[in-house]
């Protein structure tokens, strides 16, 4: 039986300090497979914004595309390149690309570290050390950008053993920067089999990049940040998010997010939603708050067409252990060590008659989410 490339990547042993961690091995495997999924290192997701600093939505999207493009080579000291046409969306000029690059250059991040004396310390750094943007273009579509990640960023990327598998279409579909950041945190937590995130108000602001002088009243923060983020995540992500407010008297002091994988039918609806035009998606969003500012976005590629093989894929009535390598490898990777045919039987029960109508890429997405949810709810075997 052929081994899934992500499984193969995770089987590679790290034998020296110069070798990349699991995050980069998985990133390389996903890049080789193609498609809309990519791995973002947990160390980059969990870096804190310096007080008063944060990335705009467009700069956050550009960073995600940079991580996707660099793939398993993001930790190496080398330039990475991307076409401007893959960044823009519906704009004739490229002037805003320069603004996004400048923003990435000047935004500072912080990580807990140790000094040369072994004392607790905080390291401040930027994510990219240099960038180059072509200014001579042919019809506005021939230009490229080039960048190099900073040594501190490469060190974090290289060492990261944790990662979140993100969906390109989902990343480019978010209209709230805070929703995008919470989506990354939720995807990372679910992959770690940790369904919750808890912190005080300072930790929440640091994690989401909320400036200290914005939304100082919690009721406003709830309405402008949390409710909008939940509406977008519930619509676009492979999981749902809820939160609990912890109070001392009348004051909210802490918040706890809980991330819950969607069941298979909900995942299929999400796959369909990601292919919907953003205008229609916004109109259909449940609980949408009026007045959401739609900032300039980054062009989303057309939905990846499934291969002929995956387009013909249907879920079998019997065992998936033989003749269904794609399904079996997903169950072994995401199913927490449980018997894969046991998981398959539960999947058939949940889907019921709808399973006969689902195939190809939509089936694989639903099956992956179901296996992830199985392990989250039941733990590892």
C-alpha positions, 0 to 999 in steps of 0.5 A, a space after each residue: 500500500 502506498 504511504 500518504 506523503 504527509 505520513 512519510 514526512 512525519 516518519 523522517 527522523 531529525 538527525 542533526 541541528 540543521 534538519 527541519 522539524 516536523 512542520 517543514 517536513 509536512 509543509 514539503 509533503 503538502 506542497 508536493 501533493 498540490 491543492 489548497 492545503 498548506 502547513 503553517 508552523 505553530 511557532 509562527 502562529 503563536 508569536 506575539 505582536 509587540 504592544 500596539 502592533 498588528 498586521 492588517 488583513 491584507 498583510 496577514 494574507 500576504 504572509 500566508 501566501 509567502 508561507 504557502 509558496 516557500 513550503 518546506 524550504 521556508 527555513 532555508 537561507 534563500 530567496 523565495 519568489 511569487 508572481 504579483 498576479 497571485 497576490 492581487 485580486 481585481 486591481 489594475 495596479 500593484 501599488 498596494 503590494 508595496 504597502 503590504 511588503 513595507 508593513 511586513 518589514 516594519 511590524 515587530 513580533 515577540 517571543 519568549 527566549 533566554 539571554 546569553 546568561 540563561 536568563 528569561 528574555 524577550 526577543 523582538 524581530 521582523 519576519 522578512 529581512 529583505 524584499 525585492 519587487 519588480 517595477 518593470 512589468 508587461 501589462 501588469 501581470 509579469 511582475 514578481 516579488 522576492 523575499 528572504 525570511 529573517 534569521 530569527 524567523 527561520 530559526 523558529 520555522 526550522 525548529 517547529 514541531 507543531 503546525 496547523 493545516 490551513 486552507 488557502 481558500 479559507 484564508 483568502 475568504 476572511 474579511 476580518 483580520 481577527 477572524 483569520 488569526 483565531 482561525 489559525 489558532 483554532 486549526 493549530 489547537 485542533 491538530 494538537 488535540 487541544 480543543 481550547 485556548 484560555 487567556 486573560 484580556 492581555 493575552 487575548 489582545 496579544 494573540 489576536 493583535 488587538 491594539 491596547 487603545 481599541 475596543 477598550 469596552 468588552 461589550 464593544 470587543 465582543 460585538 466588533 471582534 468575537 461575534 464577527 470572528 465566530 460568524 466567519 469561522 463557522 462559515 469558512 473553517 473546518 471547525 466551529 468556535 465558541 467562547 466562555 467569558 470568565 468574570 470577577 464581579 461584573 468585569 470579564 477577566 479571562 476568556 476561553 475559546 473552544 474549537 469543535 470539528 464540524 461533522 461530515 455534512 457540515 464540512 461538505 457544506 463548507 467546501 461548497 461555501 468556499 467555492 461561492 463568490 465572496 459577495 454571496 457568501 457575505 450575504 448568507 453569513 449567519 449573524 453578520 454584523 452590519 458595517 463590516 469593512 471589506 478591505 482590499 483582498 488578495 486574489 484567490 485562485 480558482 477551486 482546484 479541480 480534482 484529478 480524474 482519480 479523486 473525482 471517481 472516488 466513492 466511499 466503499 461499503 466494506 473495508 477501506 484497508 485494501 484498495 482505498 489508499 487515500 481514505 486509509 492513509 487519512 484515517 491512519 494519520 488523523 484517526 488517533 490510532 483507532 481501527 480505521 474500519 471502526 471509524 469508517 462505520 461511524 462515518 457511514 452512520 453519520 452521513 446516511 443516504 447522503 454518502 451516495 451523492 458525495 465523491 471526489 474532493 468533497 468526500 476526502 474533505 469530509 472524511 478528513 474532518 470526520 477523522 480529526 473530530 473522532 480523535 478530538 472527541 474520543 482521544 487517542 486509542 
